[in-house]
């Protein structure tokens, strides 16, 4: 197979004077240490890891080559600013690090030769389908199941890991949701640990998962949810807040976009854990969750191995790539 032409860059502009982004990058590294990986960067890295496992060769950000070979497909994983990096003449497979909504670039398909758009999950595909039709597909990236592995229960000392990914109205949900859950576990003399999205490095999360028997996952909605899937790969069952309802991003809702239903755990079955809609349902669902946990009725890692390995998801990406290839030859 020919090399895939992959493109991914994090946006980084100059702030005070031309080219100052380069010394600022060095200073940040010295002051803050190794940067935290964002979810979209993880998508790119895990796709590359999956292609490596399959033995599929690829180039990364070779703009000179792609401009000299306009017949070859440009696989623009993201982010959207890469679409404006050069004047693209190549057929484009775009995603999964795409726009949040088509209203961000309503003329996208008119101005660029995009053949397929990949988004991380099915509810997002349905949200974008009215604009993009059959050009939009759901594609999740794989989880590194060799890195995120199960640890025997007798080596775990944390009863519950509380994962806080509440992104909007955090003060409100701290009072209505997070604090009552925290207090309940403390009242039951259960050992808990907490982690908040955006305030940890991946290795810290990994270390906590290795010590945790279960996880409570609190997030309004996820397009894929790599972190909770890493927990599942570690064999950690999850009690998940799955509120449903509208896509809540205040940049769009309720003035620009009203779409429902969404999910906090878009990749899931009964092996993964138990879901609850709100705090009034939490305690009933917690009882069910703990009963199944104690009787070892969950098999979260099996779910990931069956559906979301690096190899399976990279193979799915290749199948989509070959569909695009057929359509342009």
N, C-alpha and C positions, 0 to 999 in steps of 0.2 A: 504493500500500500504506500502511496505517496505521503509525504509529510503533510500533517495538518498545519494550517497557518493560524495560530492562536494569538489573540490580542487582548491584553488586560493592563490597565494602568489606574493607579489612584490619582485623582485630581490633586494637583499641587501647583498653585500659582505663586507669583512674586508678591510680596507684601509692601516693602518700603522702597526698593529700587530694583532695577532689572537684574535677574539671575540670583536674587538673594535667597531663593528657595533652597539652593544647594548648601550654603553655609548654615542656614537655619535647620536643615535636615541633620547635619553633623552635630550641631549644638544640642538639638533635641535628643539625639542618641546618647550624647555624653551626660546630659542632665537627667533624662528620664529612663535611660536604659533601652533595652529592646522594646520596640513599639508593640502595642496590643494589636492582634489580628482582628480585623473586622469580618463580619459574616460573608461579605462579597469577596474579600480576598481569600477566605477559606474555600469558597466555591471554586475559584480558579485553581488554587493549590491542590484541592482534592481531585478535580478533574484531571490535572496533570499526573497526579499519583496513580489514578485509575488507568490512564493511558499507558503509563510506564509498566504497570502490571500486565497489560494486554500486549505489550511490545509494539505499541503504535508510535511511530516517530512524529515529532512536531517541532515547529519553530515558534518562538515567542517574540512578538513585537518586531518582526522583520519587515519594516515598512518599505524599505528599498526593494526587497524581493517581491512583495505583493503588488507594488506599483508596476513592476516589470512583467508581471504575469496576471493580467486582468481577467483571464479565464478561470483562475483558481478561486476557490471559496475562501472568503475571509471569515474566520470564526471569532467574532468579537464577543468575548465573554462579558465584557463591560470595562469600565463604566460608560454611561452614555456620552461623556465628553470625547471618548475615543472616536465616535462617529464623525466628529468634526476635526479630527487630527489631520486627515488628508482628504483629497477629493477622491472618494471611493468609486471605482468602476467595477469592482469585483462583486459577484453575488455574495450576499452577507447572510450568515447564520448568526443571529443576535441574541445574546442572553447566556446565562440567566440573570446577570446583574443589569437589569434594564430600568426603565422609568417606573416610578410608582404607579402612574396612570397615564393613559394615552393623551389626556388633556395637557400634559407637560410638553408634548410635541405632536400636535394633531396632524401635521403634514408629513409625518415620519415616512410613511410608505410611498408618498409622492416624491419626496426629495432624495431618497436613497434606495439602492437596489437590494432591499431586504427580502429574502425568500421565506425565512421562518423566524419567529420570535419565541424564545424559550423563557418561561417563567417558572418559579420554584414549585408551585403547587396548583391543585385543581381549582380551588376557589378563586385564585387570582386569574387563572385562565378564563374562567367564566365571566369575571368582571371585565376583562379586556376583549372578550370575544365579539361584542357588538361592533367594535371598531376594526378589529384585526381578522375576524372570521376564522377560517381554518389555517391561517398563517401562525396563529398562536398555539403553542403546545406546552403542557406541563412536563417539566423535567427536573427532578431533584438530583443534586450531587450526592456522591456516595460518602459513607463514613468509614474512616480507617479502623477496621475491626481488629487489626493487629496492634494498634496503638491503644485503643479504647477497649480494654479487656476486663473480664470479670475477676474479682478478687474474692476468695472464700469468706463466708460470713463470719467465721470465727476470728478473722483478722480485722473486723470492722468495729469501731467504737462509737460511731455517730448513728443515732436512731433515724434522724430525719435531716436532710439537707433542704433548706428553704431557699429556693431560687427565685429572686425578685427581678422580674423583667417588666414591671409595670412602667410604661413609658409616659403616660399622660395622666394628669391629675394625681400625681403620686401622693401628695399630702392627704387627699381624700381617701385613697385606697389604703394608705398606711393605717388610717383610723378605722375604716370600714372592713378591711379584709386582712391585711398583713398582721396587724397587731393582735386581733382576736385569735388568729391561727398560731402565732408565736406564743401567746399567753396560754393557750390550751395545752400545747406540748410541754411548756414549762410547768404547768400545774400538774401534769401527769408524770413529772420527773423524768421526762425523756430528754436525752441529750440531743440538742439541735445545733446545727451550724447554718450560717446564712451567707449568701453571696448575691451581689447585685450586678446586673448587666451593666457593662460599661466601666466597671470599677475593679476589674480583676484581669489577670493574665491567664491564658488558657491552661498553663501548667498548674496554677493554683486550683482551678476548677477540677482538673484531672486528679490532683492529690486528694481533694475533698470527696470526689466520687469513690475513690479507692477505700475510703473510710466509712462510706454511708450505706445504710441498709435500704433506704428509700428516699425519694425526693418529692417535694411539693413544688409544682411549677406554676408560677403566677405570671401570666402575660395576656394582654388583651386579644392578640391574634398573631399568628406567624404565617409567613408565606411558605417556609419549609420548617425551620426550627432545628438548626444543626445542633445547638447545645443540648436540647432535650433528647435528641437522637444519639448524641455521644453518651449521655447517661444510660439510655436503653442498651447501647452497645456494651457498656460496662456491667450489664446485668442488674441495673438499679431500677426497680419498678417506680412508677410515677403516679401521684395523685395530682391531676391537672385541672386548673381553672379554665374551663372551656365555655366562655360566656355566650358565644354565638353572636347573633345580632349583626349590627352594621360594622363595616370597616370604619375604625374610629380616628384615623389620622387627622388631626385638626387642620393640617394644611389643605385638606380636601373636604372633610365632613364637618357640618352638613351642607355647606354652601355650594361646593363644586360637585361632589360625588356622594351618592347614597347607594351603597351596595351591601346586600346581605344574601345569605349568611356567610360569615367567616368562621375560622377555627383557630384555636391556639395550638392544636396538635393535629395538623392536616394529614400526617402519616401515622396510622395508629390502628391497632385492633386489641381484642381482649387480653392478649398476652402482655401488653405494655403496662396496664394499670387500670385506674378508674378515673372518670371525669366528673366534675361538679360545675354547676352553672353560677352559683353565688354563695354567699356566706350562709344563707339560710339552709342550703342543701349540703354544705360542707360536712357537718357533723354526721349526718346519715351516711354520706358517701365515704367518710373516713372510717366509719365502723365496717363497712363492706370491704374497703381497701385493706384494713389491718387484718380482718379475718382471712382474706385471700392470701395476704402476705405471710401470715403465720402458718397457713396450710400449703405454702409454696406453690400457689396456683398460677403465678405469673412466670413468663419466659420472655422477657423483653429482648434479650440478646438474640433469641431465635427469630424474632420479628425482623430485626436489622439484618441478620444473615440471609434471610429469605428475600428481602426487598431492597436493601440500601447499602450494599457493599460497594467499595470503590470499583470493583470489576463490573458488577451488574449495571451500575449507573453510567460508567464510561462506555460500556457496550451499547446501552440505550442511546447515548449521545452519538455514537458512531452510526447507529441505524438511522437516526434523524439526518446526520450529515450525508449519508448515502442517498437518502430520499431527495435532499436538495441537489446533490450531484446529478442524479437522474433527470431532475427537472431542468437542468441547465445544459445538458449535453444532447 
